[in-house]
């Protein structure tokens, strides 16, 4: 049998070479053709000598083992010995399987090590704060009278009192399970049955406290995950527009 093309020195040891020869010859590792493998292995040893490469003791020991197994397979056997004698290739096959297992494990961990310590970062985002800087204190005060400021202040106080009265003076204690994501999810979907789209400020305008706003926002995220709604936000800190997703052509 012709010797396959072998790159001298690319193997880590004798078992590595044997696995390569078995694979190249498309042999079953449990049924190694020991005669062919031994010839090819010895040819490899001779090539190492021709290239003046140092032949380690491991390669020499494997060569001796192969020759021993080969000689045992060539010896004539009696009929009664055939049934009792173990296959001389058994120990070699077991060691090859063990080596193959560790080699595959080493390759797996080597691949994983390439990603060890890798950090995936978000690209820096340029926040356009021109809107927030557009109106300076001077611009706000310009052409504004004391009466205008007082009117604005009175309007805010009135809105606050109205909200407090409508909420019937909210209890200071807030129970953990008072606001539930499931209830808020249903609330949002009911809102979207009336109108196809709305915005987050409209959803939370009647919220009693920050906790209820937070739970409402979590419900919004859950609906997005379920693909029941889709949202649009044009920029950082802008209002969040909510639109229900039509399923099978139904609103």
SERO-4910 file (N, C-alpha, C, O; in steps of 0.05 Angstrom, whole numbers):
BEGIN
 pado doro    nc1    nc2    nc3   cac1   cac2   cac3    cc1    cc2    cc3    oc1    oc2    oc3
  Unk    A     17    -24      0      0      0      0     18     25      0     37     26     15
  Unk    A     10     44    -17     26     68    -19     25     85      6      4     87     19
  Unk    A     47     97     13     49    114     37     36    141     32     43    154     12
  Unk    A     16    149     48      4    175     44     23    198     49     44    194     62
  Unk    A     17    221     38     35    244     41     36    252     70     15    257     83
  Unk    A     60    253     81     64    259    110     83    283    112    104    283    100
  Unk    A     75    302    128     93    325    133    109    318    158     98    315    180
  Unk    A    135    314    155    152    306    177    151    326    199    154    350    194
  Unk    A    148    317    223    150    334    246    124    348    254    124    364    273
  Unk    A    101    341    241     76    355    248     61    340    270     40    350    278
  Unk    A     70    317    278     56    301    298     68    304    325     92    307    329
  Unk    A     50    304    345     58    308    373     71    283    385     86    285    404
  Unk    A     65    260    374     76    235    385     67    212    368     54    215    348
  Unk    A     75    188    376     68    164    360     38    159    357     29    150    336
  Unk    A     23    164    378     -6    160    377    -19    179    357    -38    172    343
  Unk    A     -8    204    356    -18    224    338    -14    214    309    -31    217    292
  Unk    A     10    203    304     16    192    277     -2    168    271    -11    166    248
  Unk    A     -6    150    290    -23    127    285    -52    135    278    -64    124    259
  Unk    A    -62    155    292    -90    164    287    -91    176    259   -111    173    245
  Unk    A    -70    190    251    -69    202    224    -69    181    203    -84    183    183
  Unk    A    -53    160    207    -52    138    187    -78    123    185    -87    115    164
  Unk    A    -91    118    208   -117    105    209   -138    121    194   -154    110    179
  Unk    A   -138    147    198   -157    164    184   -151    166    154   -170    165    138
  Unk    A   -126    168    147   -119    169    118   -126    144    103   -134    145     80
  Unk    A   -124    121    117   -130     96    104   -160     87    108   -168     66     99
  Unk    A   -175    105    121   -204    100    126   -208     73    139   -226     58    131
  Unk    A   -192     68    160   -195     43    175   -213     47    199   -217     69    209
  Unk    A   -225     25    208   -240     26    233   -220     23    256   -203      4    256
  Unk    A   -221     41    275   -201     41    296   -203     15    313   -184      7    326
  Unk    A   -227      2    312   -230    -23    327   -221    -47    311   -219    -70    321
  Unk    A   -214    -43    285   -205    -65    268   -182    -55    251   -184    -53    226
  Unk    A   -160    -49    264   -136    -38    250   -122    -59    234   -117    -81    244
  Unk    A   -116    -53    209   -100    -71    193    -71    -67    201    -57    -50    190
  Unk    A    -63    -82    220    -37    -78    233    -14    -81    214      7    -68    217
  Unk    A    -17    -98    193      5   -102    174     10    -76    158     33    -67    156
  Unk    A    -11    -64    148     -8    -39    132      2    -16    149     19     -1    141
  Unk    A    -10    -14    173     -2      8    191     27      6    199     41     26    201
  Unk    A     36    -18    205     64    -22    213     83    -14    191    103      0    196
  Unk    A     77    -21    166     95    -15    144     96     16    140    118     27    136
  Unk    A     73     29    142     72     58    138     86     72    161    100     92    157
  Unk    A     83     62    185     96     74    208    126     72    206    140     91    212
  Unk    A    136     49    197    165     45    194    176     62    172    198     73    174
  Unk    A    160     66    151    168     85    129    171    113    140    189    128    132
  Unk    A    153    120    158    155    147    170    181    150    187    194    170    185
  Unk    A    188    129    202    212    129    218    237    133    200    255    147    206
  Unk    A    236    118    177    258    120    158    260    148    146    282    158    142
  Unk    A    237    161    141    238    189    131    250    208    151    264    226    144
  Unk    A    244    203    176    256    220    197    286    217    197    300    237    201
  Unk    A    296    193    193    325    189    191    337    204    167    358    215    169
  Unk    A    322    203    144    332    216    120    334    246    124    352    259    112
  Unk    A    315    257    139    315    286    144    333    294    168    333    317    176
  Unk    A    347    274    178    364    279    202    349    290    225    359    307    241
  Unk    A    324    281    229    308    290    252    313    270    275    317    246    271
  Unk    A    312    281    299    316    265    322    292    247    327    269    256    329
  Unk    A    297    221    328    275    202    333    273    197    363    292    186    375
  Unk    A    252    205    375    249    203    404    243    174    412    236    157    395
  Unk    A    248    168    437    244    141    447    215    132    445    209    108    442
  Unk    A    196    151    446    168    144    443    162    132    416    147    112    414
  Unk    A    173    144    395    168    133    368    181    106    365    170     88    352
  Unk    A    205    102    376    219     76    374    203     55    390    201     32    380
  Unk    A    193     62    413    178     43    429    152     35    415    145     11    415
  Unk    A    139     53    402    115     47    387    122     29    363    106     10    357
  Unk    A    144     34    350    152     17    328    156    -12    337    148    -31    323
  Unk    A    169    -15    360    173    -42    371    147    -55    378    143    -79    374
  Unk    A    128    -40    389    102    -51    396     87    -60    371     75    -81    371
  Unk    A     88    -44    350     74    -52    325     86    -77    313     72    -94    303
  Unk    A    113    -78    314    126   -102    303    119   -127    319    116   -149    308
  Unk    A    116   -123    345    109   -146    362     80   -156    356     75   -180    354
  Unk    A     62   -137    354     35   -144    347     33   -156    320     18   -176    316
  Unk    A     48   -145    301     48   -156    274     58   -185    274     47   -202    261
  Unk    A     79   -191    289     90   -218    290     70   -237    303     68   -260    294
  Unk    A     55   -228    323     35   -245    336     12   -252    317      2   -275    317
  Unk    A      5   -233    300    -17   -238    282     -9   -257    259    -25   -270    247
  Unk    A     18   -258    253     27   -275    232     33   -303    241     35   -321    224
  Unk    A     35   -308    267     41   -335    277     17   -353    273     -6   -345    277
  Unk    A     22   -378    264      0   -397    261    -13   -403    288      2   -406    308
  Unk    A    -39   -406    289    -53   -412    314    -68   -439    311    -77   -446    290
  Unk    A    -69   -452    334    -85   -477    335   -114   -469    338   -121   -447    346
  Unk    A   -132   -487    331   -160   -481    332   -170   -475    360   -186   -457    364
  Unk    A   -159   -490    380   -168   -485    407   -157   -458    418   -168   -447    437
  Unk    A   -134   -449    407   -122   -424    416   -137   -399    405   -137   -378    417
  Unk    A   -150   -403    382   -164   -380    369   -186   -370    386   -192   -346    386
  Unk    A   -200   -388    400   -223   -380    416   -215   -368    443   -230   -352    454
  Unk    A   -192   -375    454   -183   -367    480   -165   -343    480   -165   -327    499
  Unk    A   -149   -339    459   -129   -318    458   -141   -291    452   -158   -289    434
  Unk    A   -133   -271    467   -143   -244    462   -130   -232    437   -108   -240    429
  Unk    A   -144   -213    425   -134   -199    402   -109   -183    411   -111   -166    429
  Unk    A    -86   -187    398    -62   -173    406    -64   -143    402    -47   -127    412
  Unk    A    -84   -134    386    -87   -106    381   -104    -92    403   -107    -67    402
  Unk    A   -114   -107    422   -133    -96    441   -121    -73    458   -133    -51    460
  Unk    A    -98    -77    469    -85    -56    486    -79    -31    469    -82     -9    479
  Unk    A    -70    -35    445    -64    -12    427    -89      4    421    -88     28    422
  Unk    A   -111    -10    415   -136      3    409   -146     20    433   -155     42    430
  Unk    A   -144      8    457   -153     22    481   -137     48    486   -148     68    493
  Unk    A   -111     46    482    -94     69    486    -99     91    464    -98    114    470
  Unk    A   -104     81    440   -111    100    418   -137    115    424   -138    139    420
  Unk    A   -157    101    433   -183    113    440   -180    133    463   -192    155    462
  Unk    A   -163    126    483   -159    144    505   -144    170    496   -151    192    503
  Unk    A   -124    166    478   -109    188    468   -127    206    451   -126    231    453
  Unk    A   -144    194    435   -162    209    418   -181    226    434   -187    249    427
  Unk    A   -191    215    456   -209    229    474   -196    254    486   -208    275    486
  Unk    A   -172    250    497   -157    273    509   -149    294    488   -149    318    493
  Unk    A   -143    285    463   -136    303    442   -160    321    435   -157    345    431
  Unk    A   -183    309    433   -207    324    426   -214    343    448   -223    366    443
  Unk    A   -211    334    474   -217    352    496   -197    376    497   -205    399    502
  Unk    A   -172    370    490   -152    392    490   -158    412    468   -154    436    472
  Unk    A   -167    402    445   -174    420    423   -198    437    430   -199    461    423
  Unk    A   -217    425    445   -241    440    453   -233    463    472   -242    486    468
  Unk    A   -217    457    492   -209    478    511   -190    498    499   -190    522    507
  Unk    A   -175    490    479   -157    509    465   -174    530    450   -168    554    450
  Unk    A   -196    520    437   -214    538    423   -227    558    442   -230    581    436
  Unk    A   -236    547    466   -249    564    485   -230    585    497   -238    607    503
  Unk    A   -204    577    499   -185    596    511   -180    620    494   -172    641    503
  Unk    A   -186    618    468   -183    641    450   -201    664    457   -196    687    451
  Unk    A   -224    657    470   -244    677    477   -243    685    506   -259    701    515
  Unk    A   -223    674    521   -221    680    549   -212    709    553   -193    718    540
  Unk    A   -227    723    569   -220    751    574   -229    770    553   -225    795    554
  Unk    A   -243    760    532   -253    778    511   -276    794    522   -294    784    535
  Unk    A   -275    820    517   -295    838    527   -310    850    503   -297    861    485
  Unk    A   -336    847    503   -352    859    482   -364    885    492   -380    885    511
  Unk    A   -357    906    480   -366    932    489   -384    946    468   -383    940    445
  Unk    A   -401    963    478   -418    979    460   -403   1002    449   -388   1015    464
  Unk    A   -407   1008    424   -393   1030    411   -402   1056    425   -426   1059    432
  Unk    A   -384   1075    428   -391   1100    441   -413   1114    425   -412   1116    401
  Unk    A   -433   1124    440   -455   1137    427   -454   1167    433   -451   1176    456
  Unk    A   -456   1183    412   -456   1212    415   -484   1221    421   -502   1219    405
  Unk    A   -487   1232    445   -513   1241    454   -516   1270    446   -500   1288    454
  Unk    A   -536   1275    431   -541   1303    421   -556   1318    444   -580   1315    448
  Unk    A   -540   1335    457   -552   1350    479   -558   1379    470   -561   1397    487
  Unk    A   -559   1383    444   -564   1410    435   -592   1419    442   -597   1443    446
  Unk    A   -610   1399    444   -638   1406    451   -639   1417    479   -653   1436    485
  Unk    A   -624   1403    497   -625   1412    525   -611   1438    529   -617   1453    548
  Unk    A   -592   1445    511   -577   1470    513   -589   1492    497   -580   1515    497
  Unk    A   -610   1484    482   -622   1504    464   -633   1528    479   -630   1551    470
  Unk    A   -646   1522    501   -658   1543    517   -642   1547    542   -642   1531    560
  Unk    A   -627   1569    543   -612   1576    567   -629   1591    587   -652   1598    581
  Unk    A   -618   1595    610   -633   1610    631   -641   1637    621   -663   1647    626
  Unk    A   -623   1650    606   -628   1676    596   -652   1676    576   -668   1694    577
  Unk    A   -652   1655    559   -674   1653    540   -701   1649    554   -721   1660    546
  Unk    A   -700   1633    576   -725   1628    591   -735   1653    604   -759   1659    604
  Unk    A   -717   1668    616   -725   1692    631   -733   1715    612   -749   1732    619
  Unk    A   -721   1714    588   -726   1736    569   -755   1738    563   -768   1718    557
  Unk    A   -766   1762    564   -794   1768    557   -814   1753    576   -837   1749    569
  Unk    A   -804   1746    600   -821   1733    619   -825   1751    643   -805   1760    655
  Unk    A   -850   1756    651   -855   1774    673   -860   1758    699   -862   1733    698
  Unk    A   -861   1772    721   -866   1759    747   -894   1747    747   -898   1726    759
  Unk    A   -913   1759    734   -940   1749    732   -941   1722    717   -956   1704    724
  Unk    A   -924   1720    696   -922   1695    681   -912   1672    698   -923   1650    698
  Unk    A   -891   1678    713   -879   1658    731   -899   1650    753   -901   1626    760
  Unk    A   -913   1670    764   -932   1663    785   -955   1646    773   -965   1628    787
  Unk    A   -964   1653    749   -985   1637    737   -976   1608    732   -992   1590    736
  Unk    A   -951   1605    723   -941   1578    719   -939   1562    745   -946   1538    746
  Unk    A   -930   1576    765   -927   1563    792   -955   1555    802   -958   1533    812
  Unk    A   -974   1572    800  -1002   1567    809  -1014   1543    794  -1028   1526    805
  Unk    A  -1008   1541    768  -1018   1519    752  -1007   1493    761  -1021   1473    762
  Unk    A   -981   1492    767   -968   1468    776   -979   1459    803   -984   1435    807
  Unk    A   -982   1478    821   -993   1471    847  -1022   1461    845  -1029   1442    859
  Unk    A  -1037   1472    827  -1065   1463    824  -1066   1435    812  -1082   1418    820
  Unk    A  -1048   1429    793  -1046   1402    782  -1038   1382    803  -1049   1359    803
  Unk    A  -1020   1390    820  -1011   1371    841  -1034   1365    861  -1038   1342    868
  Unk    A  -1049   1386    869  -1071   1382    888  -1093   1365    875  -1104   1348    889
  Unk    A  -1098   1370    850  -1119   1355    836  -1112   1325    835  -1128   1307    840
  Unk    A  -1086   1320    829  -1077   1292    828  -1079   1279    855  -1086   1255    857
  Unk    A  -1072   1294    876  -1073   1283    903  -1101   1276    911  -1107   1256    923
  Unk    A  -1120   1294    904  -1148   1290    910  -1160   1266    895  -1175   1250    906
  Unk    A  -1152   1264    870  -1162   1242    854  -1152   1215    864  -1166   1195    862
  Unk    A  -1128   1215    875  -1117   1190    885  -1125   1185    914  -1117   1165    926
  Unk    A  -1142   1203    925  -1152   1200    952  -1130   1197    972  -1130   1180    990
  Unk    A  -1110   1215    969  -1088   1216    988  -1075   1189    992  -1081   1175   1011
  Unk    A  -1059   1182    973  -1046   1155    971  -1034   1147    998  -1022   1164   1012
  Unk    A  -1037   1122   1005  -1025   1112   1030   -994   1114   1028   -983   1111   1007
  Unk    A   -982   1119   1051   -953   1122   1051   -940   1095   1047   -918   1093   1036
  Unk    A   -953   1074   1056   -942   1048   1053   -950   1036   1025   -973   1037   1018
  Unk    A   -930   1025   1011   -935   1013    985   -930    984    987   -907    975    992
  Unk    A   -950    967    982   -946    939    984   -933    928    959   -937    938    937
  Unk    A   -916    908    963   -900    898    941   -917    888    918   -911    892    895
  Unk    A   -938    873    925   -955    861    905   -979    878    896   -998    868    884
  Unk    A   -978    903    903  -1000    921    896  -1001    924    866  -1023    925    854
  Unk    A   -978    927    853   -976    930    824   -963    906    812   -941    898    820
  Unk    A   -977    893    793   -967    869    781   -962    873    751   -977    888    738
  Unk    A   -941    860    741   -934    863    713   -957    852    695   -963    864    674
  Unk    A   -970    830    704   -992    819    688  -1015    839    685  -1026    842    664
  Unk    A  -1021    852    707  -1044    871    706  -1037    895    688  -1053    904    673
  Unk    A  -1012    904    690  -1004    927    674  -1002    920    645  -1008    936    627
  Unk    A   -994    895    639   -993    885    611  -1021    886    599  -1025    895    577
  Unk    A  -1041    876    615  -1068    876    605  -1079    905    602  -1094    911    584
  Unk    A  -1070    922    621  -1078    950    619  -1069    963    593  -1083    978    580
  Unk    A  -1044    958    586  -1032    969    562  -1046    959    537  -1053    974    519
  Unk    A  -1051    932    537  -1065    921    514  -1093    931    511  -1103    935    489
  Unk    A  -1107    936    534  -1134    947    533  -1133    976    521  -1151    983    506
  Unk    A  -1113    991    529  -1109   1018    518  -1106   1017    488  -1117   1033    473
  Unk    A  -1091    997    478  -1085    995    450  -1108    983    434  -1108    983    409
  Unk    A  -1129    973    448  -1153    964    434  -1169    989    426  -1184    988    406
  Unk    A  -1167   1009    442  -1182   1034    436  -1169   1050    413  -1182   1060    395
  Unk    A  -1142   1051    415  -1127   1065    394  -1104   1047    386  -1093   1032    403
  Unk    A  -1097   1048    361  -1076   1030    351  -1048   1037    363  -1032   1019    367
  Unk    A  -1044   1063    368  -1018   1071    379  -1022   1093    399  -1042   1108    398
  Unk    A  -1003   1095    417  -1003   1116    438   -974   1120    446   -956   1111    433
  Unk    A   -970   1135    468   -943   1138    478   -941   1132    507   -962   1130    521
  Unk    A   -917   1128    517   -914   1119    545   -924   1139    565   -934   1131    586
  Unk    A   -921   1165    559   -930   1185    578   -960   1183    582   -970   1187    605
  Unk    A   -975   1177    561  -1004   1174    564  -1011   1150    581  -1031   1149    595
  Unk    A   -994   1129    579   -999   1105    594   -995   1109    624  -1011   1099    640
  Unk    A   -975   1125    631   -967   1127    659   -977   1153    672   -970   1160    695
  Unk    A   -993   1169    657  -1002   1195    668  -1019   1192    693  -1019   1210    710
  Unk    A  -1033   1169    697  -1050   1165    720  -1037   1148    741  -1050   1140    761
  Unk    A  -1011   1143    738   -997   1126    758   -995   1141    785   -991   1165    785
  Unk    A   -998   1126    806   -999   1138    833   -971   1145    843   -967   1164    858
  Unk    A   -951   1129    835   -924   1132    847   -903   1121    827   -910   1110    806
  Unk    A   -878   1125    835   -856   1115    818   -856   1085    815   -850   1074    794
  Unk    A   -864   1071    836   -865   1042    835   -884   1032    813   -878   1013    799
  Unk    A   -907   1046    811   -926   1038    790   -916   1044    763   -921   1029    744
  Unk    A   -901   1066    760   -889   1072    734   -868   1051    726   -867   1043    703
  Unk    A   -852   1043    745   -832   1022    740   -844    996    732   -835    984    713
  Unk    A   -865    988    746   -879    963    739   -892    965    712   -892    946    696
  Unk    A   -902    988    705   -914    992    679   -893    990    657   -898    979    636
  Unk    A   -869   1001    662   -847    999    643   -838    970    639   -832    962    617
  Unk    A   -837    955    661   -830    926    660   -851    911    644   -844    893    628
  Unk    A   -876    918    647   -897    905    631   -894    912    602   -898    895    584
  Unk    A   -885    937    596   -880    944    568   -858    927    556   -860    918    533
  Unk    A   -836    923    571   -814    906    562   -824    877    557   -815    864    538
  Unk    A   -841    867    575   -851    840    572   -868    837    547   -866    817    533
  Unk    A   -884    857    541   -900    856    516   -883    857    491   -889    845    471
  Unk    A   -861    873    493   -842    874    471   -830    846    466   -827    837    444
  Unk    A   -822    833    489   -810    807    487   -830    787    475   -822    769    459
  Unk    A   -856    789    481   -876    772    470   -884    779    442   -900    766    429
  Unk    A   -873    802    432   -879    812    405   -909    819    402   -920    816    380
  Unk    A   -921    828    424   -948    837    423   -950    866    415   -970    876    404
  Unk    A   -928    881    420   -927    909    413   -899    915    401   -881    900    403
  Unk    A   -897    939    388   -871    948    379   -869    978    387   -890    992    388
  Unk    A   -845    987    392   -841   1014    402   -822   1029    384   -806   1017    369
  Unk    A   -824   1056    385   -806   1073    369   -798   1096    388   -815   1108    401
  Unk    A   -772   1101    389   -761   1123    404   -741   1137    386   -720   1125    379
  Unk    A   -746   1162    378   -730   1176    359   -702   1183    369   -683   1185    354
  Unk    A   -700   1188    395   -674   1196    406   -673   1191    436   -693   1183    448
  Unk    A   -650   1196    447   -646   1192    476   -665   1210    492   -668   1234    486
  Unk    A   -678   1197    511   -696   1212    530   -722   1222    516   -737   1237    528
  Unk    A   -726   1216    490   -750   1224    477   -773   1206    485   -769   1185    498
  Unk    A   -797   1214    479   -821   1198    486   -821   1172    472   -810   1169    449
  Unk    A   -832   1152    484   -833   1125    473   -861   1121    461   -881   1121    475
  Unk    A   -862   1116    435   -887   1112    421   -892   1082    419   -875   1066    412
  Unk    A   -917   1074    426   -924   1046    428   -945   1040    407   -964   1055    403
  Unk    A   -942   1017    393   -961   1009    373   -966    979    375   -948    964    378
  Unk    A   -991    972    374   -998    943    377   -991    929    351   -991    940    329
  Unk    A   -984    903    354   -977    887    330  -1001    871    321  -1014    858    337
  Unk    A  -1007    874    296  -1030    860    285  -1023    831    279  -1002    826    267
  Unk    A  -1040    813    287  -1035    784    283  -1056    773    264  -1080    776    268
  Unk    A  -1046    760    243  -1064    748    223  -1084    768    211  -1107    761    206
  Unk    A  -1074    792    208  -1091    812    195  -1112    824    214  -1129    840    205
  Unk    A  -1112    816    239  -1132    826    258  -1120    849    274  -1096    848    281
  Unk    A  -1136    869    281  -1127    891    297  -1125    882    326  -1118    898    344
***
